[in-house]
């Protein structure tokens, strides 16, 4: 055994060697000018405040928090009470505010002619969403930084207008709140570059269209029973229809392709519908609102298009007609445990335990603090969680950080796969941020908070749907060994996590905060793939079952990162490794070597960026007005983390048209504007050629050198499903992240502050170790692997919004 293993064995055994160790390791400080030059702490006064990592004292209120008697058993983790320094201006609307807003817009004086949601019909106008419009950044910072009062509050009221021959969506801005004689309800336009939020609603008559399609399929039962072994009629069905998304426009007509999918009744609780596609497709003209004008335009089966059902019937009667495989359900489509148990797998796995929580959460104000990080969060329907005013060591590094849009762009030989490109903000990440499963999604000792939305006439609450917890990264943050010493630092990470289930896919979002000042944004995908029928799909995916092809698709999830690095005037810097041939004065010949090449993005026209080949460039947001003591610009670097960064393979999509410009590059830089809050809109997919927000219009040649700038970055994956994606996709491979890390931001490694490190001194007669004063108490704890899940809600709970006494129809 080596000296280190001998020492660790002794330490773990609690030997007297360890008990007699001095409290600190021998260390000789540098003196004079040398110390001032290299120390992180060697500056005084104003310079110390600007440059030191340690310029903030530990709050006196925490003085006794960690001092508790330990009787040898492990109590429930002790929590630090959370208290926000200022009221969260991004926390969302209160129930009272929503109630008064609904009363205001339903008043006949508003002229909106609204019907209460629970009384609506197809030819009514109704409110389907009420949520906060986040304050403009200039107003928000004036309040947060203590220079002004809280900004006025406004509501976004999303209305579906059905009392018209062409139903449409439109957003209204209502405010200021609370309701007063100053309050107005006006179309919301100021951050929609279409100039309007009015967008045609192709899905308004879906319920009526569903009845019509059942009637249509009833007339095709002889065909489907023969070819598929299943049917759809007006009273029952063993198949179901799934339509393309978005709908298609052809010669001025609205076209829907619908695919038959098996509707099995023998799968118990499992939702396998996207794994049982059948190779039969209908082309429908659904233009207008009159079912009498809707029609069947064609049918597609086994690679052949038929204009009428009779044409298909005639072909079926011929001897050379090709019939494809019928779809069946197999065990490989189910998620329950199968197969021979793994060795010792019934024993408890490693479980994290923590007797003292080291973070605080103010659940009411949506504010969290851990070590030198603190931030607020907000929540809405389209994109779920957004972080605001993220500070590190008391200075803002992000004004805003969060998801903006998610694209799942498919391809295939059949009309369903080739016409599908989901823009998921339409469905919304917020409503489907369901309750987390303790012990699996997050540790038992995490802090859990609820989320709520005011939609469809109800307040919808998902309990325990966001979690906060610390974790060990599983590898040291830093380490080094010499003949004289060994030093290792634990890599402890603080995480905020939530999971949104959009149809067949679960997206797990994690914001991680590291002791070196880094912030990682990670998304992992799981769930059932949106498979297609195997026939003729060889160029688009592997055959993974007798009837099934794992149809190729791209996942592109776009985030907004509004960084403020030592102020809101920043520049985007590129630092590249480039090959060079150099003749040095000390050498007789030229040398093939490399150099650093620095450049800056000064115009929005150059703000569309892809990660460099060979990882040879570093990208940072820096402040050129505030160089550090060495003359270098402080900044935060953005770099790929887990997985391979992607953008959309299809750069000029025939499906999402002008609505997909956010997905064509890895990274974008634009000037921050209150009129460019979001790069997409949830109704963009309703008319993708004329989106409410067209991201390409953000790039209009403006100067972005030492301006308030915003990064928009893409996470995701190119997904070519294989047999290992059955029954559901694995997060171990379906993941992507970026890391924002300090870059010349501090004068040395800030993780030196943590007590969770050890330095072992080998120079004396006995080995000694500096434990840095951290607690080393041991307690006995029961390991909780699976707990009592009888209270697990899973889905959401809804409570009816209270009626307004002065409003009879709201």
C-alpha positions in Angstrom: 0.0 0.0 0.0 1.2 3.5 -0.7 1.6 6.3 1.9 -1.7 7.8 0.7 -3.8 4.6 1.0 -2.2 3.9 4.4 -3.2 7.3 5.6 -6.7 7.1 4.3 -7.2 3.7 5.9 -6.2 5.3 9.2 -8.4 8.2 8.7 -11.4 6.1 7.9 -10.7 3.9 11.0 -10.7 7.0 13.2 -7.1 6.4 14.3 -5.3 8.4 16.9 -3.1 9.8 14.1 -6.0 11.6 12.7 -7.3 12.8 16.1 -4.0 14.4 16.9 -3.7 16.4 13.7 -3.1 20.1 13.9 -6.0 22.4 12.9 -4.0 24.0 10.0 -1.2 22.9 7.7 2.2 24.6 7.7 2.0 27.4 5.2 4.4 30.3 4.6 2.8 33.4 3.2 4.5 35.4 0.5 5.7 38.8 1.6 5.9 42.3 0.3 5.5 43.1 -3.4 5.3 39.4 -4.4 2.4 38.8 -2.0 0.5 41.8 -3.3 0.9 40.7 -6.9 -0.3 37.2 -6.5 -2.7 37.2 -3.6 -6.4 37.5 -4.2 -6.7 39.5 -1.1 -3.8 41.9 -1.4 -5.8 45.0 -2.4 -7.3 47.5 -0.1 -10.3 49.8 0.0 -12.3 50.2 -3.2 -10.0 47.9 -5.1 -10.6 45.2 -2.5 -14.3 45.4 -3.0 -13.9 45.2 -6.7 -11.5 42.4 -7.0 -11.6 40.2 -3.9 -13.6 37.0 -3.8 -14.0 37.4 -0.1 -15.3 41.0 0.3 -18.6 39.9 1.9 -18.9 38.9 5.5 -20.9 35.8 6.5 -24.4 36.9 7.7 -24.6 37.1 11.5 -28.1 35.6 11.3 -26.6 32.2 10.5 -24.3 32.2 13.5 -26.1 29.5 15.4 -27.7 27.6 12.6 -25.1 24.8 12.3 -24.5 24.4 16.1 -26.7 21.5 17.1 -26.1 18.6 19.4 -25.6 15.3 17.7 -26.8 12.3 19.7 -25.5 9.8 17.1 -28.8 9.4 15.2 -29.7 11.4 12.1 -32.6 13.8 12.4 -34.5 15.2 9.5 -32.3 17.7 7.6 -32.3 21.1 9.3 -33.4 23.8 6.9 -32.2 27.4 6.9 -35.1 29.8 6.8 -35.3 31.7 3.5 -36.0 35.4 3.2 -35.9 37.4 0.0 -33.9 40.7 0.2 -36.7 42.3 -2.0 -40.1 41.4 -3.2 -40.0 39.2 -6.3 -41.3 41.3 -9.1 -41.3 38.2 -11.4 -43.2 35.9 -9.1 -46.4 35.9 -11.2 -49.9 37.2 -10.6 -51.8 36.5 -7.4 -55.2 34.8 -7.4 -56.8 38.1 -6.5 -55.1 39.9 -9.4 -56.3 37.2 -11.8 -59.8 37.4 -10.5 -60.0 41.2 -10.9 -58.4 41.0 -14.4 -61.0 38.4 -15.5 -63.8 40.6 -14.1 -62.4 43.6 -16.0 -62.1 42.0 -19.4 -65.5 40.2 -19.1 -67.2 43.5 -18.4 -69.3 44.4 -21.5 -67.6 47.8 -21.4 -64.4 46.1 -22.6 -66.0 45.4 -25.9 -64.4 41.9 -26.1 -67.7 40.0 -26.0 -66.3 37.3 -23.8 -68.0 34.2 -22.5 -66.9 32.4 -19.3 -64.7 29.4 -20.1 -67.1 26.8 -18.6 -70.0 28.2 -20.7 -68.2 28.6 -24.0 -69.2 27.0 -27.3 -67.4 26.8 -30.6 -68.8 30.3 -31.6 -67.8 32.1 -28.5 -64.8 34.2 -27.5 -63.1 33.1 -24.2 -60.0 33.7 -22.1 -57.7 30.6 -21.9 -54.8 32.1 -20.0 -54.0 35.0 -17.6 -50.4 35.5 -16.5 -47.9 38.2 -15.7 -46.1 40.2 -18.3 -42.6 40.4 -16.9 -41.4 44.0 -16.3 -39.0 45.6 -18.7 -35.4 45.2 -17.7 -34.7 48.9 -17.3 -37.6 49.2 -14.9 -36.8 46.0 -13.0 -33.2 46.9 -12.4 -34.1 50.4 -11.1 -36.1 48.6 -8.4 -33.8 45.7 -7.7 -30.7 47.9 -7.4 -32.6 50.2 -5.0 -33.0 53.3 -7.2 -36.7 53.2 -7.7 -40.0 51.8 -6.6 -41.4 48.5 -7.9 -42.4 48.7 -11.6 -46.1 48.6 -12.6 -47.6 45.2 -13.0 -49.4 44.1 -16.1 -51.2 40.9 -17.2 -51.2 39.0 -20.4 -54.7 37.9 -21.2 -54.7 35.3 -24.0 -58.0 35.1 -25.8 -59.4 32.7 -28.3 -61.9 34.4 -30.6 -64.4 32.0 -32.0 -67.3 34.3 -32.8 -66.1 34.7 -36.4 -65.7 32.8 -39.6 -62.0 32.8 -39.1 -61.2 32.0 -35.5 -58.0 33.4 -34.1 -55.8 33.9 -31.0 -54.9 37.4 -29.7 -53.1 38.6 -26.6 -54.2 41.6 -24.6 -52.2 43.6 -22.1 -54.2 44.7 -19.0 -52.8 47.1 -16.5 -51.5 48.7 -14.5 -52.6 46.5 -11.7 -54.4 46.6 -9.4 -57.5 47.6 -11.4 -58.1 51.3 -11.2 -59.2 54.2 -13.5 -55.8 54.0 -15.0 -56.2 50.4 -16.1 -56.6 49.7 -19.8 -57.1 46.5 -21.9 -55.3 46.8 -25.3 -53.9 44.4 -27.9 -50.4 43.3 -26.8 -48.0 44.3 -29.6 -44.9 46.0 -28.3 -42.7 43.0 -28.2 -44.2 41.1 -31.2 -42.4 42.1 -34.4 -45.3 41.0 -36.6 -47.0 44.2 -35.2 -49.9 42.1 -33.9 -50.5 39.0 -31.8 -53.5 38.1 -33.9 -53.0 34.6 -35.3 -55.4 32.3 -37.1 -56.4 29.3 -35.0 -56.5 26.2 -37.1 -57.4 24.0 -34.1 -60.5 25.9 -32.9 -62.9 23.4 -34.3 -60.9 20.3 -33.4 -63.8 18.8 -31.4 -66.2 19.1 -34.3 -63.5 17.8 -36.7 -62.9 14.8 -34.5 -66.6 13.8 -34.9 -66.4 14.4 -38.7 -63.3 12.2 -39.0 -64.9 9.4 -37.1 -67.8 9.5 -39.5 -65.4 9.5 -42.4 -63.5 6.5 -41.0 -66.7 4.6 -40.5 -67.1 4.6 -44.3 -63.6 3.1 -44.5 -64.0 0.2 -42.1 -63.9 -2.4 -44.7 -60.5 -1.2 -45.8 -59.0 -0.7 -42.4 -60.2 -4.1 -41.0 -58.7 -5.8 -44.0 -55.3 -3.9 -44.1 -54.8 -3.0 -40.4 -57.1 -5.4 -38.5 -58.6 -2.3 -36.8 -61.3 0.3 -37.3 -62.7 3.7 -36.2 -66.4 4.5 -36.2 -68.6 6.9 -34.3 -69.3 4.6 -31.4 -66.0 2.7 -30.8 -62.5 2.4 -32.2 -59.5 0.0 -32.1 -57.4 2.6 -33.9 -56.9 6.4 -33.3 -55.8 9.2 -35.7 -52.8 11.4 -35.1 -52.5 14.6 -37.3 -49.5 16.4 -38.5 -48.3 19.4 -36.6 -48.3 22.1 -37.8 -51.1 21.9 -40.4 -50.2 22.2 -44.1 -51.3 24.8 -46.6 -51.7 23.8 -50.3 -53.1 26.0 -53.0 -54.8 28.2 -50.4 -56.4 25.2 -48.7 -55.7 23.9 -45.2 -54.5 20.3 -45.3 -54.3 17.8 -42.6 -52.6 14.4 -42.9 -53.7 11.9 -40.3 -52.1 8.6 -39.5 -53.8 5.6 -38.1 -52.3 4.3 -34.8 -53.2 1.2 -32.9 -55.5 2.0 -29.9 -54.7 -1.1 -27.7 -56.8 -2.0 -24.7 -54.4 -4.6 -23.2 -51.5 -2.4 -22.1 -52.7 -1.4 -18.6 -51.3 1.9 -17.4 -48.7 2.1 -20.2 -49.1 4.8 -22.9 -47.7 3.2 -26.0 -49.6 5.1 -28.7 -46.6 6.7 -30.3 -45.0 3.2 -30.6 -47.8 1.6 -32.6 -48.1 3.6 -35.8 -50.0 1.9 -38.6 -49.0 2.4 -42.2 -52.2 4.0 -43.4 -52.7 7.8 -43.9 -55.5 10.1 -44.9 -55.2 13.4 -46.7 -57.9 15.8 -45.6 -59.1 19.3 -46.7 -60.3 21.0 -43.5 -60.5 24.5 -44.8 -63.2 26.7 -43.2 -65.6 25.9 -40.4 -68.4 24.1 -42.3 -68.0 20.3 -42.0 -70.0 20.0 -45.3 -67.0 21.6 -47.1 -64.4 19.3 -45.5 -63.4 16.3 -47.7 -61.1 13.3 -48.1 -58.5 14.2 -50.8 -56.5 10.9 -50.8 -55.2 7.8 -49.0 -51.6 6.6 -48.7 -50.7 2.9 -48.1 -47.5 0.9 -48.8 -45.8 3.6 -50.8 -48.8 4.2 -53.1 -51.1 7.3 -53.1 -54.7 6.8 -54.0 -57.0 9.7 -54.8 -60.2 7.9 -53.6 -61.2 5.1 -51.3 -62.6 3.2 -54.3 -59.2 3.4 -56.1 -57.7 1.7 -53.1 -60.5 -0.9 -52.9 -59.9 -1.7 -56.6 -56.1 -2.1 -56.0 -56.8 -4.4 -53.0 -58.7 -6.8 -55.3 -55.7 -7.4 -57.5 -53.4 -10.3 -57.0 -50.2 -8.2 -56.9 -51.4 -5.8 -54.2 -48.8 -5.4 -51.5 -50.0 -5.8 -47.9 -47.7 -4.7 -45.1 -47.4 -6.1 -41.6 -50.1 -5.6 -39.1 -49.1 -3.8 -35.9 -49.1 -5.7 -32.6 -48.1 -4.8 -29.0 -45.0 -6.5 -27.6 -43.5 -6.5 -24.1 -40.6 -4.4 -25.3 -43.0 -1.5 -25.5 -43.8 -1.6 -21.8 -41.9 0.2 -19.1 -42.4 -2.3 -16.3 -39.4 -4.4 -15.0 -38.7 -7.6 -17.0 -35.8 -10.0 -17.3 -33.5 -11.8 -14.9 -32.8 -9.7 -11.8 -29.3 -8.2 -11.7 -26.9 -9.6 -9.0 -27.5 -8.0 -5.6 -29.9 -5.5 -7.1 -32.4 -5.9 -4.3 -29.9 -4.3 -2.0 -30.1 -0.6 -1.3 -28.0 1.5 -3.8 -25.9 4.5 -2.6 -28.2 7.2 -1.2 -27.3 10.8 -0.5 -28.0 12.0 3.1 -27.6 15.4 4.5 -28.2 16.4 8.1 -28.0 20.1 7.5 -29.3 21.8 4.4 -26.8 24.5 3.3 -29.2 26.6 1.2 -32.3 28.6 1.8 -35.5 28.9 -0.2 -38.2 31.5 0.2 -41.0 29.6 -1.4 -43.6 32.4 -1.3 -41.2 34.9 -3.0 -39.5 32.3 -5.2 -36.0 33.2 -4.1 -33.1 30.9 -3.3 -29.6 31.3 -1.9 -26.7 28.9 -1.8 -23.1 29.8 -0.9 -22.2 32.8 -3.0 -25.2 32.4 -5.5 -28.7 33.8 -5.1 -31.5 34.3 -7.6 -35.3 34.7 -8.1 -37.4 32.6 -10.4 -40.6 33.0 -12.3 -43.0 30.6 -13.9 -45.4 30.7 -16.9 -47.3 28.6 -19.3 -45.2 28.7 -22.4 -41.7 28.1 -21.0 -42.1 27.1 -17.4 -39.2 28.3 -15.2 -37.0 31.4 -15.8 -34.3 32.6 -13.5 -33.9 36.3 -12.8 -31.3 38.5 -11.1 -28.8 35.7 -10.7 -26.0 37.0 -8.5 -22.6 35.6 -7.6 -20.7 37.1 -4.8 -23.2 40.0 -4.6 -22.8 41.0 -8.3 -25.3 40.2 -11.0 -24.1 37.8 -13.7 -27.4 37.1 -15.3 -30.4 39.3 -15.5 -32.4 36.5 -17.1 -31.8 32.9 -17.8 -34.3 30.4 -19.1 -35.9 28.4 -21.9 -37.5 30.2 -24.9 -38.7 27.5 -27.3 -38.3 23.8 -28.2 -38.4 22.3 -31.7 -38.7 18.6 -32.5 -38.3 18.4 -36.3 -39.0 15.0 -37.8 -38.3 13.4 -41.2 -39.6 10.3 -43.0 -40.9 8.8 -46.2 -44.5 9.0 -45.1 -46.7 12.1 -45.0 -47.0 12.1 -41.2 -43.3 12.1 -40.3 -42.3 14.4 -43.2 -44.9 17.0 -42.2 -44.2 17.0 -38.4 -42.2 19.7 -36.6 -43.4 20.5 -33.1 -43.0 23.9 -31.6 -43.6 22.9 -28.0 -44.3 26.4 -26.5 -47.7 26.0 -28.2 -48.6 23.2 -25.7 -46.6 24.9 -23.0 -43.9 23.5 -20.6 -45.7 25.1 -17.6 -48.9 23.0 -17.5 -47.0 19.8 -17.8 -44.4 20.5 -15.1 -45.7 17.6 -13.0 -45.0 16.5 -9.5 -41.5 15.0 -9.1 -40.9 11.5 -7.7 -38.9 11.8 -4.5 -35.9 9.6 -4.3 -35.7 9.3 -8.1 -36.0 12.7 -9.8 -34.5 14.4 -6.8 -33.2 13.3 -3.4 -35.6 12.9 -0.5 -34.0 15.7 1.4 -34.4 18.2 -1.4 -36.6 21.3 -1.0 -39.7 21.0 -3.2 -42.0 23.8 -4.3 -45.3 23.9 -6.2 -46.1 25.6 -9.5 -49.4 27.2 -10.5 -51.0 28.6 -13.6 -54.3 30.4 -14.3 -55.7 28.6 -17.3 -59.0 27.5 -18.8 -61.1 28.9 -16.0 -59.1 27.2 -13.3 -56.0 27.7 -11.1 -54.0 24.6 -11.9 -51.4 23.6 -9.3 -48.7 21.0 -9.7 -47.4 20.1 -6.2 -43.7 19.5 -5.5 -42.8 20.2 -9.2 -39.5 22.0 -8.7 -36.7 20.7 -6.4 -33.5 22.2 -5.0 -30.7 20.0 -3.7 -27.0 19.6 -3.3 -25.1 16.8 -4.8 -21.6 15.4 -5.1 -20.6 15.5 -8.7 -18.8 12.2 -8.3 -15.4 13.5 -9.1 -13.2 16.1 -7.3 -13.3 19.7 -8.2 -9.5 19.8 -8.0 -6.7 17.7 -6.8 -2.9 17.4 -6.9 -0.3 15.0 -5.4 3.4 15.5 -4.9 6.1 13.9 -2.8 5.3 16.5 -0.1 1.6 16.8 -0.1 -1.8 15.8 -1.5 -4.7 18.2 -1.9 -8.3 17.3 -3.0 -11.5 19.4 -3.0 -15.0 18.0 -3.1 -17.1 19.0 -6.1 -20.3 20.0 -4.4 -23.0 21.2 -6.8 -26.3 23.0 -6.1 -29.2 22.1 -8.4 -32.6 23.4 -9.4 -34.6 20.8 -11.3 -38.0 20.4 -12.9 -39.4 18.0 -15.5 -41.9 18.9 -18.2 -43.7 16.2 -20.1 -44.8 17.4 -23.5 -46.8 14.6 -25.1 -44.6 11.6 -25.4 -41.3 13.3 -24.2 -40.1 14.2 -20.7 -37.6 17.0 -20.6 -35.7 17.2 -17.4 -34.1 20.7 -16.9 -31.4 21.2 -14.3 -29.6 24.5 -13.5 -26.5 23.7 -11.6 -24.3 26.1 -9.6 -20.7 25.2 -8.8 -18.1 26.3 -6.3 -15.8 27.7 -9.0 -18.5 30.2 -9.9 -19.8 28.2 -12.9 -23.5 27.7 -13.9 -24.5 24.7 -16.0 -27.7 24.5 -18.0 -28.6 20.9 -18.7 -31.6 19.3 -20.5 -32.1 15.5 -20.6 -34.8 13.8 -22.6 -36.7 10.6 -22.0 -40.1 9.2 -22.8 -41.6 7.3 -25.7 -40.2 8.1 -29.2 -42.6 9.3 -31.8 -42.0 6.3 -34.1 -43.3 5.7 -37.6 -44.3 2.7 -39.6 -41.3 0.8 -41.0 -42.4 0.5 -44.6 -40.1 2.4 -47.0 -38.4 4.3 -44.2 -34.9 2.9 -44.6 -33.4 6.3 -45.4 -34.8 7.9 -42.3 -34.3 5.4 -39.5 -33.5 1.9 -38.2 -36.0 -0.8 -38.2 -36.4 -1.5 -34.4 -39.5 -3.8 -34.3 -41.4 -5.9 -36.9 -43.6 -2.9 -37.7 -41.6 0.0 -36.3 -39.0 2.5 -37.6 -37.2 4.9 -35.2 -37.8 7.9 -37.3 -35.0 10.5 -37.3 -35.5 13.9 -35.7 -33.8 16.9 -34.2 -34.4 18.2 -30.7 -33.4 21.9 -30.5 -34.2 23.7 -27.2 -33.3 27.4 -27.3 -32.5 29.4 -24.1 -32.1 33.1 -23.4 -29.1 34.2 -21.4 -29.0 37.9 -20.6 -25.6 38.3 -18.9 -24.6 41.4 -17.1 -20.8 41.1 -16.4 -19.8 43.9 -13.9 -22.5 46.0 -15.4 -24.9 45.8 -18.4 -22.5 47.1 -21.0 -20.7 44.0 -22.4 -19.0 42.6 -25.5 -18.9 39.2 -27.1 -15.3 38.0 -27.4 -13.9 35.1 -29.4 -10.5 33.7 -28.5 -9.1 31.1 -30.9 -6.2 28.7 -31.1 -4.7 29.2 -34.6 -1.7 27.6 -36.3 1.2 29.9 -36.9 4.7 30.0 -38.4 6.9 32.2 -36.2 10.6 33.3 -36.5 11.7 34.0 -32.9 14.8 36.2 -32.3 16.4 33.4 -30.3 16.1 30.8 -33.0 17.7 30.5 -36.4 14.7 28.9 -38.2 11.0 29.4 -38.4 8.9 27.3 -36.0 5.5 25.7 -36.7 3.5 26.5 -33.6 0.3 28.2 -32.6 -1.0 31.5 -31.3 -4.0 33.1 -29.6 -6.2 35.2 -31.9 -8.7 37.5 -30.3 -11.7 39.2 -31.9 -15.0 40.8 -30.9 -18.5 40.7 -32.4 -19.3 44.3 -33.0 -22.5 44.0 -35.1 -25.6 42.0 -34.9 -25.1 41.0 -38.5 -22.2 38.8 -37.2 -24.0 37.5 -34.2 -25.0 34.1 -35.6 -22.3 31.7 -34.3 -21.5 28.0 -34.5 -19.1 26.2 -32.1 -15.7 26.1 -33.6 -14.3 23.0 -35.3 -12.0 21.0 -33.0 -13.2 23.1 -30.1 -10.5 25.7 -31.1 -12.3 28.8 -30.0 -13.5 30.1 -26.7 -16.5 32.4 -26.5 -17.0 34.9 -23.6 -19.1 37.8 -22.6 -16.6 40.4 -21.3 -16.7 44.0 -19.9 -14.0 46.0 -21.9 -14.6 49.0 -19.7 -13.5 47.3 -16.5 -10.2 45.4 -17.0 -8.8 43.6 -14.1 -5.5 44.3 -12.3 -3.6 42.5 -15.1 -5.3 44.5 -17.9 -7.5 41.5 -19.0 -11.2 41.9 -19.5 -13.3 40.1 -16.9 -16.0 37.9 -18.3 -18.0 34.7 -18.3 -17.2 32.0 -20.9 -19.9 29.8 -22.5 -18.8 26.4 -23.6 -20.4 23.0 -24.4 -20.9 20.7 -21.5 -22.4 17.2 -21.7 -23.5 15.9 -25.1 -22.8 17.3 -28.5 -24.3 20.8 -29.1 -26.7 20.9 -32.1 -28.7 23.1 -34.3 -31.4 22.0 -36.7 -30.2 19.9 -39.6 -32.9 21.5 -41.8 -31.9 25.1 -42.1 -34.8 26.2 -44.4 -37.6 24.0 -43.2 -40.6 23.6 -45.5 -42.7 23.0 -42.4 -41.9 25.7 -39.9 -40.8 28.2 -42.5 -40.1 31.6 -40.9 -40.7 30.4 -37.4 -37.5 28.3 -37.1 -34.8 30.9 -37.4 -33.7 30.4 -33.8 -32.6 26.8 -34.6 -30.2 27.3 -37.5 -27.0 28.1 -35.4 -25.6 27.0 -32.0 -25.4 30.5 -30.6 -26.7 34.0 -31.2 -25.8 37.5 -29.9 -28.2 40.4 -30.1 -28.7 43.8 -28.5 -31.0 43.6 -25.5 -34.3 45.3 -26.1 -37.5 45.5 -24.1 -39.2 45.0 -27.5 -37.4 41.7 -28.1 -38.3 39.9 -24.9 -38.8 36.5 -26.5 -37.7 34.8 -29.7 -40.9 33.0 -30.3 -44.6 32.9 -29.6 -46.8 30.0 -28.6 -49.0 30.6 -31.6 -46.2 30.8 -34.2 -47.0 27.2 -35.3 -50.5 28.3 -36.4 -49.1 30.2 -39.4 -45.4 29.4 -39.5 -44.8 31.6 -42.6 -46.1 34.7 -40.8 -45.0 34.2 -37.1 -46.0 36.6 -34.4 -42.3 36.8 -33.5 -39.8 36.3 -36.3 -36.3 35.8 -34.7 -34.5 36.7 -38.0 -35.8 40.3 -37.6 -33.6 40.7 -34.4 -30.6 41.0 -36.6 -30.6 44.4 -38.1 -27.0 45.5 -38.0 -27.0 47.3 -34.7 -23.7 47.8 -32.8 -23.3 45.3 -29.9 -19.8 46.3 -28.7 -20.1 47.5 -25.1 -23.8 47.4 -25.2 -26.4 45.5 -23.2 -26.3 42.2 -25.1 -28.2 38.9 -24.9 -27.1 35.4 -25.8 -29.5 32.9 -27.2 -28.1 29.4 -27.2 -29.3 25.9 -28.3 -29.2 22.6 -26.5 -30.5 19.4 -27.9 -29.6 16.3 -29.8 -29.8 14.6 -33.2 -31.9 11.6 -32.4 -31.8 8.5 -34.5 -33.7 6.0 -32.3 -32.3 2.4 -32.1 -33.5 -0.7 -30.3 -32.2 0.7 -27.0 -34.8 3.5 -27.2 -37.5 0.9 -26.5 -39.5 1.2 -24.5 -38.4 4.8 -23.7 -35.4 6.9 -24.5 -32.5 7.0 -21.9 -31.3 10.2 -20.3 -27.8 8.9 -20.1 -27.3 9.6 -23.8 -30.1 12.0 -24.6 -28.7 15.0 -22.9 -27.1 18.3 -23.7 -25.7 21.2 -21.7 -23.6 24.4 -21.7 -21.5 25.8 -18.9 -21.0 29.5 -18.1 -17.8 29.8 -16.1 -15.8 32.8 -14.8 -13.1 33.9 -17.3 -10.6 36.3 -15.9 -13.5 37.3 -13.7 -11.7 36.7 -10.5 -8.0 36.7 -9.7 -7.8 33.1 -8.7 -9.9 30.0 -8.1 -12.8 30.9 -5.8 -13.3 27.3 -4.7 -10.4 27.8 -2.3 -13.0 29.3 0.0 -14.8 26.0 0.6 -14.1 24.0 3.8 -14.9 20.8 1.8 -11.3 20.1 1.0 -8.3 18.4 2.5 -4.6 19.1 2.4 -2.3 16.3 3.5 1.2 17.3 4.6 3.9 14.6 4.1 6.9 16.6 5.2 6.9 15.9 9.0 7.7 12.8 11.0 4.0 11.9 10.9 1.4 12.6 8.2 -0.9 15.5 9.1 -4.0 16.8 7.4 -5.8 20.1 7.4 -9.6 19.5 7.5 -10.3 23.3 7.3 -12.6 23.2 10.3 -15.4 21.3 8.7 -17.7 19.1 10.8 -16.9 15.5 10.9 -19.8 14.2 12.9 -21.2 10.7 12.2 -24.7 9.6 12.8 -26.8 6.5 12.2 -29.5 6.9 9.5 -32.0 4.6 7.9 -31.5 4.6 4.2 -34.7 5.5 2.4 -34.7 4.0 -1.1 -38.5 3.9 -1.7 -40.8 5.7 0.6 -44.6 6.0 0.9 -46.0 7.3 -2.4 -49.6 7.2 -1.4 -49.8 11.0 -1.5 -48.2 11.3 -4.9 -50.5 13.4 -7.1 -48.7 13.0 -10.4 -50.9 15.3 -12.5 -52.2 18.7 -11.6 -55.0 19.7 -9.3 -57.5 22.4 -10.3 -59.5 24.9 -8.3 -62.2 27.0 -9.8 -61.3 30.7 -10.0 -63.7 32.6 -7.8 -66.4 34.6 -9.6 -66.5 38.4 -9.5 -69.7 39.6 -7.8 -70.1 42.5 -10.3 -69.7 40.2 -13.3 -72.5 37.7 -14.1 -70.8 36.0 -17.0 -67.2 35.6 -15.9 
